[in-house]
Amino acid sequence: QVQLVESGGGLVQPGGSLTLSCVASGGLSDYNVMGWYRQAPGKQREFVATMETNGDTEYALAVKGRFTISRDNVKNTAYLQMNSLKPGDTAVYYCSLKQYGTEYYTRDTQYDYWGQGTQVTVSS
């Protein structure tokens, strides 16, 4: 089982910055995809950014140019640097990890893991 713990959320004024962190532990594969999703009240969870172990990244159009995802594969930690924050960025931000099973009989099954979420509020 993989566990993910996020931190770094809080209240920030429009135009400000925050950096989120996510520490992964447990049965980690040598290759995985870590990323960030967010969910506002009454809305579905939406994709923000992901980074594979090899460094390949994807970003949602809404955050491209403002957010930067990074990861430390030694520490099994992912980060999300958020700049030029807008009120529309207000949401609970969830860390995610996707990987195939680490046991022989689970190697063809992809598993999705989620952190508990951290609140980001952008308001003046």
Wavefront OBJ file of the C-alpha trace (Angstrom):
o trace
v 0.000 0.000 0.000
v 1.165 3.500 -0.900
v 0.558 6.465 1.363
v 0.652 10.107 0.264
v 0.818 13.087 2.609
v 0.351 16.636 1.314
v 1.324 19.856 3.015
v 1.765 23.533 2.232
v -1.789 24.728 1.687
v -3.098 27.933 3.158
v -4.544 31.369 2.519
v -2.854 33.644 0.000
v -3.788 36.908 -1.707
v -4.375 37.091 -5.461
v -1.064 37.296 -7.266
v 0.728 35.504 -4.469
v 2.557 32.192 -4.400
v 2.430 28.890 -2.561
v 4.384 25.662 -2.801
v 2.762 22.322 -2.027
v 4.643 19.175 -1.053
v 3.680 15.513 -1.220
v 5.654 12.701 0.378
v 5.051 9.165 -0.869
v 5.819 6.037 1.126
v 5.028 2.336 1.074
v 5.192 -0.116 -1.809
v 6.536 2.185 -4.504
v 7.400 1.024 -7.989
v 10.616 2.071 -9.697
v 8.498 3.986 -12.213
v 5.339 5.931 -11.535
v 3.422 9.102 -12.254
v 2.998 11.634 -9.475
v 0.814 14.659 -9.828
v -1.718 17.101 -8.537
v -5.464 17.390 -8.925
v -7.843 19.874 -7.372
v -11.497 20.005 -6.410
v -13.620 23.031 -5.603
v -16.924 22.709 -3.695
v -19.650 21.323 -5.940
v -17.196 20.603 -8.739
v -15.572 17.453 -10.028
v -11.937 16.805 -9.354
v -9.818 18.207 -12.166
v -6.339 17.573 -13.445
v -3.630 20.115 -12.624
v -0.223 18.640 -13.439
v 1.713 15.369 -13.499
v 5.335 14.319 -13.720
v 6.672 10.874 -14.504
v 9.787 9.409 -12.911
v 11.754 10.302 -16.048
v 10.758 13.964 -15.766
v 8.089 14.167 -18.469
v 5.363 16.609 -17.468
v 1.822 17.588 -18.374
v -0.115 20.685 -17.314
v -3.701 21.776 -17.470
v -4.208 24.808 -19.704
v -5.625 26.774 -16.779
v -2.324 26.618 -14.882
v 0.228 26.445 -17.677
v 2.865 29.120 -17.267
v 1.916 29.764 -13.637
v 2.409 26.401 -11.904
v 5.497 24.214 -11.957
v 5.593 20.571 -10.895
v 8.824 18.953 -9.748
v 9.855 15.826 -7.878
v 12.733 14.394 -5.920
v 12.945 10.689 -6.696
v 15.365 10.030 -3.836
v 13.005 11.542 -1.274
v 9.891 10.284 -3.092
v 8.490 13.789 -2.884
v 6.553 15.858 -5.400
v 6.128 19.617 -5.338
v 3.795 22.100 -6.924
v 5.028 25.677 -7.123
v 2.075 27.965 -7.697
v 2.652 31.542 -8.832
v 0.307 34.353 -9.856
v -2.521 32.718 -7.964
v -6.100 33.637 -8.827
v -9.335 33.246 -6.844
v -10.296 30.535 -9.353
v -7.401 28.443 -8.064
v -9.179 28.039 -4.726
v -9.717 24.327 -4.119
v -8.600 21.311 -2.170
v -5.438 20.091 -3.839
v -4.802 16.345 -3.895
v -1.555 14.569 -4.534
v -1.803 11.479 -6.724
v 0.404 8.559 -7.623
v -0.247 6.037 -10.367
v 1.767 2.883 -10.833
v 1.525 -0.723 -11.863
v 1.523 -3.368 -9.166
v 4.845 -4.352 -7.648
v 3.977 -8.041 -7.214
v 4.191 -10.491 -10.081
v 0.448 -11.146 -10.067
v -0.392 -7.420 -9.989
v 2.092 -6.217 -12.604
v -0.620 -5.701 -15.240
v -2.895 -3.728 -12.921
v -2.569 0.034 -12.546
v -3.276 1.418 -9.091
v -4.273 4.961 -8.213
v -3.403 6.442 -4.831
v -4.547 9.724 -3.318
v -3.486 11.934 -0.461
v -5.863 13.469 2.047
v -5.863 16.869 0.358
v -4.680 20.312 1.393
v -6.790 23.470 1.176
v -5.623 26.377 -0.960
v -7.633 29.578 -0.650
v -6.884 32.614 -2.820
v -8.683 35.665 -1.509
v -8.079 39.288 -0.577
l 1 2 3 4 5 6 7 8 9 10 11 12 13 14 15 16 17 18 19 20 21 22 23 24 25 26 27 28 29 30 31 32 33 34 35 36 37 38 39 40 41 42 43 44 45 46 47 48 49 50 51 52 53 54 55 56 57 58 59 60 61 62 63 64 65 66 67 68 69 70 71 72 73 74 75 76 77 78 79 80 81 82 83 84 85 86 87 88 89 90 91 92 93 94 95 96 97 98 99 100 101 102 103 104 105 106 107 108 109 110 111 112 113 114 115 116 117 118 119 120 121 122 123 124
